[in-house]
């Protein structure tokens, strides 16, 4: 169950595709960098590739909130 389905009014997050594979490759790469003498502060920061916004109207209405149409238009998913 997604947290949006569980009653969160708005959620921002990112999609993790093939999480286990990506994490395993990242760990191996970081270990190799550390083994080669690189300092942790010199390693690059990796950011999410895709961000998404989900609005749950049922929960928003329960809190007495009415999300503006401009927000709903930008949302990747709107749950009624």
C-alpha positions as CSV (number, residue, x, y, z in Angstrom):
1,X,0.0,0.0,0.0
2,X,1.3,3.4,-0.9
3,X,1.2,6.1,1.8
4,X,-1.0,8.3,-0.4
5,X,-3.6,5.5,-0.5
6,X,-3.3,5.3,3.3
7,X,-4.5,8.8,3.8
8,X,-1.7,11.3,3.3
9,X,-3.0,14.5,1.8
10,X,0.1,15.3,-0.4
11,X,3.2,13.3,-1.0
12,X,6.4,14.2,-2.8
13,X,8.9,11.6,-3.5
14,X,11.0,9.9,-6.2
15,X,10.7,6.7,-8.1
16,X,13.2,3.9,-7.3
17,X,13.4,1.5,-10.1
18,X,15.4,-1.7,-9.5
19,X,16.3,-0.5,-6.0
20,X,18.3,-3.6,-5.0
21,X,20.4,-3.6,-8.1
22,X,21.1,0.1,-7.9
23,X,22.1,0.0,-4.2
24,X,24.3,-3.1,-4.8
25,X,26.2,-1.3,-7.6
26,X,26.5,1.9,-5.6
27,X,27.9,0.0,-2.6
28,X,30.5,-1.8,-4.8
29,X,31.4,1.5,-6.4
30,X,31.8,3.3,-3.0
31,X,33.9,0.5,-1.6
32,X,36.1,0.5,-4.6
33,X,36.5,4.3,-4.3
34,X,37.3,4.1,-0.6
35,X,39.8,1.2,-1.2
36,X,41.5,3.3,-3.8
37,X,42.0,6.1,-1.2
38,X,39.3,8.5,-2.0
39,X,37.9,10.5,0.9
40,X,34.1,10.3,1.6
41,X,33.8,14.1,1.0
42,X,35.3,13.7,-2.4
43,X,32.7,11.2,-3.6
44,X,29.9,12.6,-5.8
45,X,26.4,13.1,-4.5
46,X,23.8,11.1,-6.4
47,X,20.3,12.7,-6.7
48,X,17.0,11.1,-7.6
49,X,16.3,11.0,-11.3
50,X,12.5,11.5,-11.2
51,X,10.4,13.4,-8.7
52,X,6.7,12.9,-8.4
53,X,3.8,14.6,-6.5
54,X,0.6,12.8,-5.4
55,X,-2.4,14.6,-4.0
56,X,-5.1,12.7,-2.0
57,X,-8.3,14.7,-2.3
58,X,-10.2,12.6,0.2
59,X,-7.7,13.3,2.9
60,X,-7.3,17.0,1.9
61,X,-11.0,17.5,2.2
62,X,-11.1,15.7,5.6
63,X,-8.7,18.4,6.8
64,X,-10.8,21.1,5.3
65,X,-8.3,21.9,2.5
66,X,-9.1,22.6,-1.1
67,X,-6.0,22.2,-3.3
68,X,-6.0,24.9,-6.0
69,X,-6.5,23.7,-9.6
70,X,-2.9,24.8,-10.4
71,X,-1.6,22.3,-7.8
72,X,-3.8,19.5,-9.1
73,X,-2.7,20.2,-12.6
74,X,1.0,19.8,-11.7
75,X,0.4,16.6,-9.6
76,X,1.6,13.3,-11.2
77,X,-1.4,11.6,-9.6
78,X,-4.6,12.8,-7.9
79,X,-6.4,10.3,-5.7
80,X,-10.2,11.0,-5.4
